[in-house]
Amino acid sequence: MISFNSERGTPMTSVMNLRKIVWGGCLMLVLTAGWQEANAYSYHIKKSTGTKIVWASPQISFHAGNKSFASGSPFRDALLLANFKWNQTPSRFTFGSPIWGDTSIKRGNGQNEIWFSNDQDALKGAPAICYTWWYSSSGRLWYEEADIVFDAGRAWSPHYRPYQHLTPYGGANRPFTTTAIHEMGHALGLGHENRWKNVMGQDTTHVLTHQDFALGYAGADATQGAVFLYGVHPYPWEDLAVTHWKYGGASGEYSTHTPTVIYNPSMTVVNWDTLNGMRRYHVKRGNTYRPEFTFENNGRSTQSNVKFGLYISTNTYITTGDQLIGEGWFGMGPGGVWTTPITITIPTNLTVGMTYYLGVIVDHKNNISEFHEMNATFLQIRIVP
């Protein structure tokens, strides 16, 4: 068995655990795209040959700890959701159904496992951590085992609704599903990413928020990393998305994500207060503003003419039945992430003092067949005199 030295990334012939929080030996591959944000992801290589380190089979399953994921526990459903989100990508790699009821959980015992623990030595101060092992065969390195450990002492939420109780929106609970998606990304072979909006960066803010929930997902960049490692799935997986989060910068190995905002025409941020853990922007009827949203192509194909609609709603459920105030379009290749301000005018028929929701729906006329149709998000506004 061979692993990377966690500080320098050089191959060693002794057995060693790879810490999630290091990944210091990654080769960073950058693919430049034709839209506003480049596409990049990190992974591990064998330094002597430059070959990728992958699983011999593009599917693995985790043995789930019996106490951590007991029958009837909502964390079972949350883990299944994380599995499902990775399996909703155009990569050939998939996670099989968890194997429930394991009572002999232990790192390095030859099988893939996932569980909650109070062992701070194992957790290394992280909310969760992924350990991987690999072996050498025929001049290549292959993953042999992956173990994911969650901190049992943290305040976790297995639920994705309502969004207000999750940490990105001022709540106390770290979303389990986003963290599980991040760690499962490590398990399939991805490293941390700090240059782009990415679940392999700040996972808690890598969510799609609509109605009263915030749903974790693999996302455009990590999806393309999985495609690079394992190839593209033969099924025509297509998926577009929009979110009110954007890339905010780097924090060590991790990307940070910040909320999108509403600008004045001069590109200064509009005055705001807070409602339900989210900014509420103060706007006037008849005035022009520039709200920004982040669009993504999580599918396998280039989409050259994606239309979207902008709406005013009285609630967080944005539908095509709401008041349409504008339309637009964009083109984007697979792995594309694009944050842009859009010029709109606030309708004059809104009521002063009321809170509304400025929403956007991608592919609002359903011209593109997608496997996941959660294509809407919103920003809060309050009409002021």
N, C-alpha and C positions, 0 to 999 in steps of 0.2 A: 504493500500500500504506500502511496506517495501523497504528500500534501505540500502546499506552499508554505514557506516561512511567512508568518503573518505580518512581519515587519518589512521584509525586503522582496517577497514574492519569488524567491529562488527555490527550485525544486529540491526536496530533501527525501532521503530514503527511509526516514523514520516515520512512524505513524504520528500524525498531528491533527488536531482539530482546527478547522478554519472558522474563525470568528466572523459573525455577520458584520460587526462594526469596524472591521479592518479592510478586507479586500484590497490590500495594497499592491498586489501583483497583476492587476488587470491591464489588458491592452484596451485602449479606448478607440473605438472605430467611429469615425465621423462620416456621415453621408450628407452631403449638401443637397437641399431640396430647392424647388423653384418658388416657394412661398416665403413668408417672412421669418419662419423659424426653422433652423436646421434640425436634422434628425440624428440622434446619437444614442448609444447604449454601451454598457460595459459588460465584459464577460471574462472568463479565465482562459489562458492558453498554456500549453507546454512551451517553456521558453526556448528549449533547444531546437524545436521544430516549428514553432508557431502554430501548431494545430489546436483547434478548439477542444475544450474539455466538455463532454456531453454525456448523457445517459445512453447506454447501448440500445435501449428501447425507448421510444418517445412517450412512454406512459409509466408513471409510478403511482403508488397508493400509499397512504399513511396509515399506520396502526394508531388509533386514537386511544389515549389513556382512559381507562374505565371510570375513574373518579372525575376526571376533567370534563369528559363528554358523556356523562351518564344518560341513560335512556330518559327521554322527556326533557332534557336540558335544552334551553334555547341556544346554547353554544353549539349544539349539534347542527341546528339549522344554519347558524352563522358560518360554520365550517363548510357545510355543503354549499352555501352561497359563494364562498371564496373559491371553492373548487369550480363551481359553475362559471364564475367570472373568467377564470383562466381558460376554461373550455369553450368560452364564447369568443375566441380569437381565431385569426386565420393561420395560426401556427399548427404544425402537426403534433406538437407536444400537448398531452392532456394529463390531467390528474384523475385517476380512477376513484371510485367511491371509497370513502374511508372504511377501514376495518375496525369496527367498534368493539369495545369491551376488553382491550388489552390490559392485563394486570401485571405485566412484567416489563414496564417501561425503563429503558436505560440507554444512555448514549453509547454508541459504538458497539451495539450488540448484533449488528448485521442486518437490521431491518429498519425501514423508514418509520419514524414515530413522531407524534405531536401531542403535547400535554402542557398543563399548567404546573408551575413549581415555585417553591419559596427558596430554592437553592441560589443564593445571590452569587456564589462563586461561579456557577454555571451561567448565570444571566449577565455577569460583567457590568451591572448597572443599567442594562438596556431593558426596555419594556418587553422585548421579545428578541430571540436570537436564533439563528440557523447554523447548525454545525453540519459540515459535509466531509465525506471521506471519498477518496478515489484510489484506483489501482492502475498499474501499468500492464498493457497487453499489446503485443504486436507493434511496439514502438509508439503507442498512443496512451493517453490517460483517459480513464472512464470513471464517471461517478459511480460509487458503490452504495453509499448510504447518505441520507439526509435526515436530521432530527431538528424539530422546531420546538423551542421551549418558550412559554409565555409566563410572565411574572404574575403569580397568583395574588400578590399583594397590591396590584394596581386596581384602579376603578375602571372596569371594562363595561362596555355596553355591547351585547350581542345583537341589539336591535339597530335599525337604521332610521327609525322614526319615533318620535318627532325629532327633527334635526337640532332643535334648541338645546337638548340635553347633552349633545356631543361637544367635545373640546373645541373644535374649530369655530363653534358658535357660542362660546362662553360657558358651556356646560362642564360638568365634572368628569364625564366618562370618555375614555379613549375608545374610538370605534374598533371593535375586534376585527371586523371584516377587512378594513383597509390594511390593518397590520398583518393579518393572515395572508392577504394578497401579496404584500411586500415580501414577507418571509418565504412564501412559496415561489416568488420570483428568484430568490437566492437558491432555493432548492433545485430549480430547473437549470440554473447556471448563470443568472444575471448578477452583476455587481451593482454598487451604488452609483447614482448619477446626480451630478450637481449643476449641470449646465442647462438643463431644460426642465419644463414641467413634466414630472415623472413620478409614478408610484414607487420607484426605486429611490426616490428622494424623500420628500416629506409626505408620507402616505396618508396621514390623518386629514390633510387638506386636498387630497386627490379624490374628490367626490363629485357626483352628479346630484344636484339639489333641485327638486321639483316637488310641488305640493308641500307636505310636511316631512319629507325624508331626505336623507343624504346617503347616496348609495356608492359604495366603493366599486372600483373597476380596474382592469389591468391598464388600459389607456394606450394611446397611439404609439408612444416611443417604446415602452417595454414590450408591447405586442410585436413590434418589428424586430426587437432584439431576440424574441423567441423564434420568430420566423427565420432570422439569420442563423440561429443555432441549429434548428431542426427542420427547416424547410416549410413551404407553404402547404396548407391543407388543401386537398382537392375540392372540397365543398366550397362554393362561392360565398364565403362569409363576407358580408358587407355591413358596416356599422358607422354611422355618423353620430356625433354627440356635440353638446354645447354645455358650458359650465360658467359659473360666475367666479372662478378662480383663475389666476394667471401666475406665470413664473415671476418670482420676486428676487432671486439671487441665489448665491451659494452660501452654505454654512458647513464648512468642512467638506466631507464627502457627500453631503446631502443638498438637494435643491430646497429652496423655501418657496412657498406659494402664498400669495396675498389676494384679497378679494379684488375683483374688477370694480371699477368706479364709474361715476357719471361726471363728465367734464362740462364746463361752460364752453362756448365756441372758442374762447381764448386758450383752451386746454388747461384751465385751472379747475381743481376739484370743487364740485358744488357743495355748499354747506349741508351738513347732515347731523342727525342724532341716531340713536340706536333703538331698535325694536326687535324683540325675539332673537337677540344675539347677532343681528345683522344691521348694517348701516341702512338708514332711511333718508333718502336725499330730498331736499327741499326744492321744489320746482314750481314755476309759475305757468299758468295757462297761456297758450299762445307763444311761449318762448321756445327757442331752439337750444338743444343740448346734444351732447355726444356720449351716450352710454357705451361701455365696452363689454364685450363678451369674448369667450375663448371657444373657437370651433375646432373640432378634431375629426380626423378620419382614422377610425380604428379598424377598418376593413382591409381587404387584400388588393383592392383595385383603385386606380386613380378615378376621381369623380370630377368631371370638368365643368359641370354646370349645376351646382347645388343651390337651390333657392331656399330662402328663409323669410319668415314673416315676423314682424314686430307688433306686439299687442299691448293693450291696456286691459287689466283684469281687476276685479274687486277682491280676488283671492289668489292664493299661491298656485292654483291649478290652472295653468295656461293652456287654453284650447283655441282651435280655429273659430269657435263661436264667440270669442272675446272681440273687442273693438280693434280692428286692424288699423295700424297707423303708418305702416311702411313695409317695404319689401326690399330684398337685395339678393345677391348671389355671390358665389366664390367657386374656385376650382382648387383641388387639393389632392396630392398623392397619398398613398398609404403611409402611415406614420406621421402625417402632417398635423401640426398644432399651430393655430393662428389666433392671436389676440388682437382685436381691432376695435376702435371707436366707430360708432355709426351715428350719423346725423339724423335727429328726429325733431319733430315739433310736438309739444304737449297739446292735446286737444283742448278746445275752449269749453267743451260741455262737461268737464269734470268739476266736482264740488270742492270749494275751498275748505281746508281743514281735514279732508278725507285722506286716508292712506290707500294707495293703489299699488299695483304690481306691474312693472314694466317688463314684459316677457318677450322671449324669442322662441320660435319653433323652427328647427332645421328641417328641411324637406317638408314644409308645411302642406304641400299638395300631394305628398306620398308618391313622388315620381320614381323613387329609388327603393328597391326591395331590400329590407334590412332584417337581420335576425333579432335586433333589439331596438324597439321603437321609443326609447326614452330620450326624446329629442328636444326637450324644453327646459328652460330655467328662467330665473327672474331676478330683478333688482327692485327693492322697495322704494317708493316715492311718496311724498306727502305734498299736497297742493297748498301752497302758501299765497297770501294776498300779493 
